[in-house]
Amino acid sequence: MSIYRANRVPGGTFFFTVRLLDRGSTLLTDHIAAFGSAMRLARSRRPFHVDAWAVLPDHAHAIWTLPPNDHDFASRWRAVKIAFSKALRKTGRPAATACAIWERHYRHYRVGDDADYALLIDYLHNDAMRHGHCMQAHEWPWSSLHRFISAGHAAPAPGLIVPPWLAR
């Protein structure tokens, strides 16, 4: 069970996992442009920094840092989910409502320190490889790993251990 009061940290950095209801779906990667647009729309209305991200066919991971006087990540995720669902309806997909597409809840974890942050960055960049979508993390096109490598950071080592609090 999450301790919500402890997660109300203005300006905090958080790790998220959001999932589609249909675990076998490929909606997120099939409509990656719509998902990206939904994120940009949410950021334009209620700013936040996307530190890192990885989008897989049926779920996504992100690390966000909120503005200094703001702790409300829930309304931001709600905005992303609604905008993505509306974009799918425009493509003619029936019953494309946020309730029909997304799991109601999402996992979140407040990032503790620099070591924690680095571990989470590697974890999300290795996720496509862990799920068998690619052989090496840099082969997956839908992650921020390419931006990290361009900035001079090393690619994550394969076989990364899953942090115990994420394995639950």
C-alpha positions in Angstrom: 0.0 0.0 0.0 1.3 3.4 -0.9 1.8 6.0 1.8 0.4 9.0 -0.1 1.3 11.7 2.5 5.0 10.8 2.2 4.7 11.2 -1.6 3.4 14.8 -1.4 6.8 16.4 -2.0 6.8 19.7 -3.8 9.5 19.6 -6.5 10.0 15.9 -6.0 11.4 13.4 -8.5 9.2 10.4 -9.0 9.4 7.1 -10.9 6.2 5.9 -12.5 4.8 2.8 -14.3 1.5 3.2 -16.1 -0.2 0.2 -17.7 -2.9 -0.5 -20.2 -5.8 -2.7 -19.1 -5.0 -5.1 -21.9 -1.5 -6.5 -21.0 -1.1 -7.9 -24.5 -1.9 -4.7 -26.3 0.4 -2.7 -28.5 -1.5 0.5 -28.4 1.3 2.6 -26.9 3.8 1.8 -29.6 1.3 1.6 -32.4 0.2 5.2 -31.5 3.5 6.5 -30.1 2.9 9.9 -31.7 -0.4 10.3 -29.9 1.2 9.3 -26.6 4.0 11.8 -27.1 1.4 14.5 -28.0 -0.6 13.7 -24.8 2.6 14.1 -22.7 3.4 17.4 -24.4 -0.1 18.7 -23.9 -0.1 17.8 -20.2 3.3 19.5 -19.8 2.1 22.6 -21.5 -0.8 22.9 -19.1 0.9 21.9 -15.9 4.7 21.9 -16.4 7.0 19.2 -15.2 10.4 17.8 -16.3 10.6 14.4 -18.0 14.0 13.2 -16.8 13.8 9.8 -18.5 11.2 7.6 -20.1 10.6 4.3 -21.9 7.4 3.3 -23.7 6.7 -0.4 -24.3 3.6 -1.8 -26.2 1.4 -2.1 -23.1 3.1 0.0 -20.4 5.4 3.0 -19.9 7.9 4.1 -17.3 8.9 7.7 -16.6 10.9 9.7 -14.2 9.4 13.2 -13.6 10.6 16.1 -11.6 7.8 18.5 -10.5 8.1 22.2 -10.1 9.4 23.5 -6.8 6.0 24.4 -5.3 3.9 21.6 -6.8 3.4 17.9 -5.7 0.4 17.1 -7.9 1.5 14.3 -10.3 -1.9 12.6 -10.3 -3.6 15.4 -12.3 -0.8 15.3 -14.8 -1.1 11.6 -15.4 -4.9 11.9 -15.6 -4.4 14.6 -18.3 -2.0 12.3 -20.2 -4.4 9.4 -20.1 -7.4 11.4 -21.2 -5.5 13.1 -24.0 -4.2 9.8 -25.3 -7.7 8.3 -25.1 -9.2 11.2 -27.0 -6.5 10.9 -29.7 -7.4 7.2 -30.2 -11.1 8.1 -30.5 -10.2 10.4 -33.3 -8.7 7.4 -35.2 -12.1 5.7 -35.0 -11.3 3.3 -32.2 -14.6 2.5 -30.4 -14.8 2.8 -26.6 -11.5 4.6 -26.4 -12.0 6.2 -23.0 -9.4 6.5 -20.3 -11.4 3.9 -18.2 -11.5 1.4 -21.1 -7.8 1.7 -22.0 -5.7 2.4 -18.9 -5.4 0.6 -15.6 -7.0 2.8 -13.0 -4.0 3.0 -10.8 -0.3 3.4 -11.6 2.8 2.7 -9.6 4.9 5.5 -8.3 7.9 5.8 -6.2 9.7 8.9 -4.9 13.3 8.9 -5.9 15.5 9.1 -2.8 19.1 9.9 -3.8 21.5 10.0 -6.7 22.3 6.3 -6.5 18.5 5.5 -6.5 18.1 7.8 -9.5 20.9 6.2 -11.5 19.5 2.7 -10.7 16.0 3.7 -11.9 17.4 5.3 -15.1 19.1 2.0 -16.0 16.1 0.0 -15.0 13.7 1.8 -17.3 16.2 1.9 -20.2 16.7 -1.9 -19.9 13.0 -2.7 -19.7 12.4 -3.4 -23.4 15.3 -5.8 -23.3 14.0 -7.5 -20.2 10.6 -8.0 -21.9 12.3 -9.5 -25.0 11.5 -6.6 -27.4 15.2 -6.2 -28.3 18.6 -7.7 -27.7 20.3 -4.5 -26.5 18.8 -1.5 -24.8 19.9 1.0 -27.5 18.0 -1.0 -30.1 14.6 0.1 -28.6 13.5 3.3 -30.4 11.0 4.5 -27.7 13.1 5.5 -24.8 15.2 8.4 -23.6 18.3 6.3 -23.8 19.3 7.8 -27.1 19.2 11.3 -25.6 21.4 10.0 -22.7 24.0 8.4 -25.0 24.1 11.6 -27.1 24.8 13.5 -23.9 27.8 11.3 -23.3 26.4 8.8 -20.8 27.1 5.1 -21.1 24.4 2.6 -22.0 23.1 0.6 -19.1 24.7 -2.7 -18.4 22.5 -5.6 -19.4 21.1 -7.9 -16.7 20.4 -5.2 -14.3 18.9 -6.3 -11.0 15.4 -5.2 -10.4 15.2 -3.0 -7.3 13.2 -4.9 -4.6 10.6 -2.2 -4.2 9.8 -2.4 -8.0 9.6 -6.2 -8.0 6.4 -6.2 -5.9 
